[in-house]
Amino acid sequence: MSGPGITNGAGPTNGAGSTNGAEARHRMRITDRQRVAEDVVTLDLAPVDGVLLPDWEPGAHVDLEVMPGTERQYSLVTTTPDGHWRVAVLREAGGRGGSVAVHDTLRTGDEVLVGGPRNHFGFDPDRPAVFVAGGIGITPIRAMIAAAEQAGTPWELHYAGRSRDRMAFADELVAAHPDRVVLAAADQAPRLNVVGLLAEPRDAVVYCCGPRGLMDAVEAAAAHWPAGSVRVERFEPAADVDAPGESFEVELTLTGTTVTVPADRTLLEVAEDAGAFVLSSCREGTCGTCETPVLEGAVDHRDTVLSPAEQADDRTMMVCVSRAAAGCPRLVLEL
């Protein structure tokens, strides 16, 4: 969003039209940092050169260089009235170190490199919304709620957390929408009952972001809903991301070469060695940066970005983790 308003979108931006062309990288300055919950801070980001930031839609995330050579993906909360992007970051002591670096080293006035925005968690303003958030998973859903309010979309929020003091934006959401927000803080109330919540299919879309266990539970509880009724946002690698694979051949049409990907290497690594230009960030199949069009072949999708339907279409793949499917000796990629 280039301003404080919300640009509503009807779905994710990934698909066959995605390419590995040049993507904007913004040198940005942290203009404000606020503690909004226990172990959660927001960062307001403004371009150093004063350029107008690109529009974004609810559910979008950016790549934030939290330390030299290390990027992490964080969902956008809002665009502030003065045109700055806002992200929220949970300090995860047992994580890979990115969020700890944000909390312990980044301060107001620091400059950071930011890529994106990118969106694989699209919001449809034309259908009622059931929002289910767990912990820091409220971040993209906070933007969706603003979009729903602007569009007049019926919505409800079920927000779970370990304790009320760790649930970012909870107080403001309850104050503004007391009849639409249900909090399930484990230290104050019973746990969120997703089975009961989703027992009866509705004419609505369920949007869920949070811990893997919550998203798995929501998908299982809504398995009897019509196809496409559940959308989730995952920033954790798939369980089979490191599963053994087989050697396969890949034709890189833009690079003009054919390479062999051995069983113990990723397609991304081999393509880079061959001189292909591939944008990448997480290298875990969670961010969508390396999404590449598939021209021929069947894919063993190991990402957590594409929906099951998109994976079944085999129109794009995340080359950092996905491979040729068993029995498919050759892929042809627009790379």
C-alpha positions in Angstrom: 0.0 0.0 0.0 1.3 3.4 -0.9 -0.8 5.1 1.8 -2.8 4.3 4.8 -5.7 2.7 2.9 -6.1 -1.0 2.2 -5.9 -2.4 -1.4 -8.2 -5.4 -1.4 -7.2 -8.5 -3.4 -9.1 -11.5 -4.4 -6.4 -14.1 -4.0 -2.7 -14.9 -3.9 -0.3 -13.4 -6.4 1.6 -16.6 -7.1 1.0 -18.6 -10.2 2.2 -19.2 -13.7 2.8 -15.5 -14.2 5.5 -15.4 -11.5 9.0 -15.1 -12.7 12.5 -14.8 -11.3 13.0 -11.4 -12.8 14.4 -8.4 -11.0 12.6 -7.8 -7.7 12.7 -4.6 -5.8 15.0 -4.3 -2.8 14.6 -1.2 -0.7 17.1 0.4 1.6 15.0 1.4 4.5 15.3 3.1 7.8 13.6 2.0 11.0 11.6 5.1 11.9 9.9 3.8 15.0 10.1 0.7 17.2 7.4 -0.2 19.8 6.8 -3.0 22.2 3.2 -4.2 21.5 3.2 -7.3 23.6 5.5 -9.5 25.7 8.4 -10.4 23.3 6.7 -8.7 20.3 7.9 -5.4 18.7 6.7 -3.5 15.7 9.1 -1.8 13.3 8.1 1.1 11.1 10.1 1.1 7.9 10.6 4.1 5.5 12.7 4.2 2.3 16.0 6.0 2.8 15.7 7.6 -0.7 12.1 8.8 -0.1 10.7 6.8 -3.1 7.0 5.8 -3.0 6.7 2.3 -1.7 4.8 -0.2 -3.9 1.2 -1.2 -3.1 0.5 -4.3 -1.2 -2.5 -6.4 -0.3 -3.5 -8.0 3.0 -1.5 -11.1 3.7 1.6 -9.8 2.1 5.1 -10.3 3.6 8.5 -8.8 3.1 12.1 -10.1 3.4 13.9 -8.3 6.1 17.7 -8.5 6.3 18.0 -8.9 10.0 21.8 -9.2 9.9 24.3 -9.2 7.0 23.5 -12.2 4.8 20.5 -13.3 6.8 16.9 -12.6 5.7 13.7 -13.5 7.5 10.1 -13.1 6.3 7.6 -10.9 8.2 4.0 -10.1 7.4 3.0 -6.5 6.9 0.6 -5.2 9.5 -0.3 -1.9 7.9 1.0 1.2 6.1 1.1 4.0 8.6 -0.5 7.4 7.8 2.9 8.8 6.8 3.4 6.0 4.3 5.8 3.7 6.2 5.5 -0.1 6.3 4.9 -1.8 9.7 5.9 -5.3 10.6 5.7 -7.2 13.9 8.3 -9.6 15.2 8.1 -12.2 17.9 11.3 -12.9 19.8 11.8 -16.7 19.5 14.7 -17.7 21.7 14.7 -21.2 20.4 14.5 -20.2 16.7 17.3 -19.7 14.1 18.5 -16.4 15.5 16.7 -13.9 13.1 14.1 -12.7 15.5 16.6 -12.5 18.4 18.7 -10.3 16.1 15.7 -8.0 15.5 15.0 -7.6 19.2 18.6 -7.4 20.4 20.3 -5.3 17.7 17.9 -3.4 15.5 16.9 0.1 16.8 15.2 3.2 15.6 17.4 4.9 13.0 19.1 1.7 11.8 19.1 1.0 8.0 18.0 -2.4 6.7 17.5 -4.0 3.3 13.9 -5.0 2.6 12.7 -7.2 -0.3 9.1 -7.6 -1.6 6.3 -7.4 -0.9 5.0 -10.8 -1.9 1.7 -12.4 -1.2 0.7 -16.1 -1.0 -2.0 -15.5 1.5 -4.6 -13.5 -0.4 -7.8 -12.1 1.1 -11.1 -12.2 -0.7 -13.3 -9.3 0.3 -16.3 -10.7 -1.5 -16.8 -13.7 0.9 -17.4 -13.7 4.7 -14.2 -14.4 6.6 -13.5 -16.6 9.6 -10.1 -15.5 10.9 -8.1 -17.9 13.2 -4.9 -16.6 14.6 -2.3 -18.1 17.0 0.3 -15.8 18.6 2.2 -13.8 16.1 0.0 -15.2 13.4 -2.3 -12.2 14.1 0.1 -10.0 12.0 -1.3 -10.7 8.5 -4.8 -11.2 9.8 -4.7 -7.7 11.4 -4.3 -6.3 7.9 -7.1 -8.5 6.6 -9.5 -7.2 9.3 -8.8 -3.7 8.2 -9.5 -4.6 4.6 -12.7 -6.4 5.7 -13.9 -3.4 7.6 -13.2 -1.1 4.6 -15.0 -3.5 2.2 -17.9 -4.2 4.4 -17.1 -7.9 4.5 -18.7 -9.9 7.4 -15.9 -11.3 9.6 -15.1 -12.9 12.9 -11.8 -13.4 14.7 -10.8 -16.3 17.0 -7.4 -15.5 18.5 -5.4 -17.9 20.6 -2.3 -17.3 22.6 -0.3 -18.7 25.6 -1.1 -15.7 27.7 -3.0 -12.4 27.2 0.2 -10.3 27.6 1.8 -12.1 24.7 -1.1 -11.4 22.3 -0.2 -8.4 20.1 -3.1 -6.1 19.1 -5.6 -8.0 21.3 -6.7 -5.1 23.4 -7.2 -2.7 20.4 -9.2 -5.4 18.4 -11.4 -6.2 21.4 -12.0 -2.5 22.1 -12.9 -1.8 18.5 -14.9 -5.0 17.7 -16.1 -6.5 21.0 -18.9 -8.5 19.2 -16.5 -10.0 16.5 -13.4 -10.9 18.5 -13.1 -14.0 20.6 -9.8 -14.4 22.6 -8.6 -17.7 23.9 -5.6 -16.9 26.1 -4.5 -20.1 27.7 -3.9 -18.4 31.1 -7.4 -17.0 31.2 -9.8 -19.1 29.2 -10.3 -22.5 27.7 -8.3 -23.4 24.6 -9.7 -22.6 21.2 -11.9 -25.4 20.0 -11.4 -25.4 16.3 -13.3 -28.7 15.8 -16.4 -27.1 17.3 -15.8 -23.8 15.5 -15.6 -25.5 12.1 -18.0 -28.4 12.6 -20.6 -26.9 10.2 -19.5 -25.7 6.8 -20.4 -22.2 6.0 -20.3 -19.9 3.0 -17.1 -18.3 4.2 -13.3 -18.5 3.9 -11.2 -19.6 6.9 -7.9 -17.7 7.1 -5.4 -19.2 9.6 -1.9 -18.2 10.6 0.0 -19.3 13.7 1.9 -22.3 15.0 2.0 -25.4 12.8 -0.2 -27.3 15.2 -2.9 -24.8 15.0 -2.9 -24.6 11.2 -2.8 -28.4 10.9 -5.8 -28.6 13.3 -7.7 -26.0 11.3 -7.1 -27.8 8.0 -8.2 -31.1 9.6 -11.3 -29.6 11.2 -12.4 -28.0 8.0 -11.5 -31.0 5.7 -15.3 -31.5 5.0 -15.7 -27.8 3.9 -15.8 -27.1 0.1 -12.4 -27.1 -1.6 -10.6 -23.8 -1.3 -12.4 -22.8 1.9 -9.2 -22.7 4.0 -6.2 -20.5 3.5 -3.1 -20.8 5.7 0.2 -18.9 5.9 3.2 -21.0 6.9 6.7 -19.8 7.6 8.0 -23.2 8.7 9.5 -25.8 6.3 7.5 -28.8 5.3 8.1 -32.0 7.2 9.5 -33.8 4.1 11.7 -31.0 3.0 14.9 -33.0 3.6 13.5 -36.4 2.4 15.8 -38.4 0.1 15.4 -37.6 -3.6 16.7 -39.0 -6.9 18.9 -37.4 -9.6 17.1 -35.7 -12.4 17.8 -33.4 -15.4 16.6 -29.8 -15.8 16.5 -27.7 -18.9 17.0 -24.0 -18.0 15.4 -22.3 -21.0 16.4 -18.7 -20.2 20.0 -19.7 -19.3 20.3 -21.9 -22.3 21.7 -25.0 -20.6 20.7 -28.4 -19.3 22.0 -29.5 -15.9 21.8 -32.6 -13.7 20.6 -32.3 -10.1 22.1 -35.0 -8.0 20.2 -36.7 -5.2 22.2 -34.8 -2.5 21.9 -31.2 -3.9 19.0 -28.8 -4.5 17.9 -27.5 -7.9 18.6 -24.0 -6.7 22.2 -24.8 -5.9 22.8 -26.5 -9.2 21.1 -23.7 -11.2 23.2 -21.1 -9.4 26.4 -23.0 -10.3 25.2 -23.0 -13.9 24.9 -19.2 -13.9 21.2 -18.9 -13.7 19.8 -15.8 -12.1 17.6 -17.0 -9.3 16.2 -14.8 -6.6 16.1 -16.6 -3.3 15.8 -15.9 0.4 14.7 -18.5 2.9 16.0 -21.6 1.0 13.4 -23.6 3.0 10.4 -23.4 0.8 8.5 -20.9 3.0 8.9 -17.4 1.4 8.1 -17.8 -2.3 11.0 -15.8 -3.6 12.4 -18.5 -5.8 9.1 -19.5 -7.4 9.8 -20.5 -11.0 7.5 -21.4 -13.9 7.4 -25.1 -14.9 7.1 -25.6 -18.7 7.3 -29.4 -18.7 7.5 -32.2 -16.1 6.0 -33.3 -12.8 7.1 -31.9 -9.5 7.7 -33.2 -6.0 6.5 -30.1 -4.2 8.1 -29.6 -0.8 7.2 -26.0 -0.1 4.6 -24.6 2.3 3.7 -21.7 -0.1 1.6 -23.1 -2.9 -1.8 -24.4 -2.1 -2.6 -28.1 -2.7 -4.4 -27.1 -5.9 -1.5 -25.0 -7.1 0.9 -27.9 -6.4 -1.3 -30.3 -8.3 -1.3 -27.9 -11.3 2.6 -28.1 -11.6 2.7 -24.6 -13.1 5.3 -23.3 -10.8 7.8 -24.7 -8.2 10.0 -23.5 -5.4 13.4 -24.5 -6.7 15.1 -24.2 -3.3 13.4 -27.4 -2.0 11.2 -29.0 -4.6 12.4 -31.6 -7.1 11.3 -33.7 -10.0 8.6 -36.2 -9.0 9.5 -39.8 -8.7 9.5 -41.3 -12.2 10.0 -37.9 -13.9 13.6 -37.8 -15.2 13.4 -34.3 -16.7 12.0 -30.8 -15.9 11.9 -27.8 -18.2 11.9 -24.5 -16.3 11.6 -20.9 -17.3 14.9 -20.1 -15.7 
